[in-house]
Amino acid sequence: MSSSSYLDELYAHQEWADAEHWRALEGYPAGLADKAIWERLHHIHLVQSAFLWVVGGSRGQFVISKAEDYANIADLKTLARKYHAEMMAKIGELDDARLAETIEVPWFKPPLNISVRHALTQAAMHSHYHRGQNATRLRELGGVPPGTDFIEWLRQGKPGPRWD
């Protein structure tokens, strides 16, 4: 399996898991009203967008938003869906040579130089980590978090995302 086909699966899982996460939160309004969940949702999608920016060639200045910059939950969900569409297109453009190239991740001080493949792996793992935190918080609030592990996605036959 080439790196690009592995990343295709990793990012297909990421979008499915994000969509499952969103649907569970939307089904339990107290979850979306929770400040910790709201801020982590924003953080997940901000970091995803930052990695897309750095892997995509870092054109222009990356704008670091704050959770309160989003007037409502629909705007934040729109950011998430836009990211996933753009990232899947970007993944489709990458070949093994590009995946092996070194890029600079500027938000580390001093900046970190890693391969595109490692940056993309980190972005997917980072999202999974924070979805887990939100799942725990949702359970604490009385909601039911979805199972979003990679193996669950495989068990279900690699379904596509269901955002609504």
N, C-alpha and C positions, 0 to 999 in steps of 0.2 A: 504494500500500500504506500503510495507516495505521500509526502507531507501535505500536499494540497488536498488530497482526498480525505485524509485524516481530519484536516481543519474543516472541510466541508461538513463532516459529521459533527465535529465539536460545536460548530456555530449553528448548525441546524438544531442541535440539542439546546444550545443556549437560547435561541429564539423560542422554541417550544416551552422551555422551562420558564422563561420570562413571561410568556403569555399565560401559562398555568398559574403562575404566581399572581399576576395581575387579576385574573378571573377570580381567584380565591379571595383576594383582598376586596375586590368590588362586590363580592357576594357577602361580605361582612363589613358594613360601613364603619364600625368601630375600629377596624383595622386601618382603613384609609385615614381616619380622623386622628390616629395615634401619631404624635410628633416624631417618635423614634423611627417608626416605619416610614413615614413620609420622607424624613431626612435620608434614610438609607436608600429608599427608592431613587431619590434624586442622586445620591452618591453613586449608586450602581450605574445609572444611565449617563451621568457626567463622565465617569471614568471610562465607560465603554466608548463614548464619543471622543474622549481624549486619545485613546489608543487608536481609534480609526483615523484620527487626525495625524498622529505621528507616523503610523504605518502607511497612510495614504500620501505621504510626501510633505506634510506639515506646511501646506499653503496658507498664507495669511496668519493672523494671530488667533490662537485658541482662546475663546472667551470662557472664563470660569464663572459659571452662574452659581447662584445660591438657591436653596429649596424655596425660599420665599419669593423668588423671581417668577415662580409659576403660580398664576392666579388661581388655577383650579387643577384638579387631577387629570382632566382630559388633556390639558396642555403637556403635562409631564408624560402621559401615555403616548401622545403624538411624538414626542422626542424619542421615546423608546422604539416605536415602530419605524420611525425614519432611520434611526441608527441601524436597525436590523436589516432593512432593505439595502442601505448603502454598504454595510459590512458584507452581506452575502454577495453583492456585486463585486466588491473589492477582492474577496476570497477567490471568486471565479477568475480573476485576472492574474493571480499570483502563480508563478512557476517556481520550481525548486531553487533556481538561481536567485530569484528575488527573495525567497524565504530565508536563504542563507546570508543575505546582505545584512550588514550591521547598520543599525539606526541609533540615534541619540534620543533617550527619553529625558526631556529637559526638566521635568518637575523634581527629579532627584538632585540633590546638591552634594557633591558635584554631579553633573549629568551622568547618566548610566548609558553605556553602549552595549547593546545586545542585538541578537539577530531578530529579524522580522518574525520568524517562527516562534522564538521565545516570547516576544512581545504579545503575539496573538494568543499563545498558550496562557500567559499571565492574565490577559484580559478576560478570557473565559473562566479561568479558575477564580479570579477575584469576584466575578458576578455570582458564581455558585456559592462562595463563602458568605456573601451578604444576603443572598436569598435564604440561606439557612438561618441566619440571624433573624430575619423577618419572619420566617416560619415559626421559630421559637416564640417570638413576641406575639404573633397572631394566636398561637395556642394559649399563651398566658392571658390574652384578652378574651378567650372563650371561643375563638374561631377554629376552623379546621384547615390546617395548611395542606397543600397538595404535595404528593410525592413527586419530586422533580429530579431525582438522581438520574444519572446517565443510564444506569442499568434499567431503570423503570422505563425510560424512553425506548431502549432497545426491546424490552419485554413487550411493550405495546406496539412494536412494529415500526418504530421511528416515525410517529405521526407528525404532521405539520402543525404549526402553531394555530391555536384557536383564540384569537384576541377578543372576540365578542361572545 
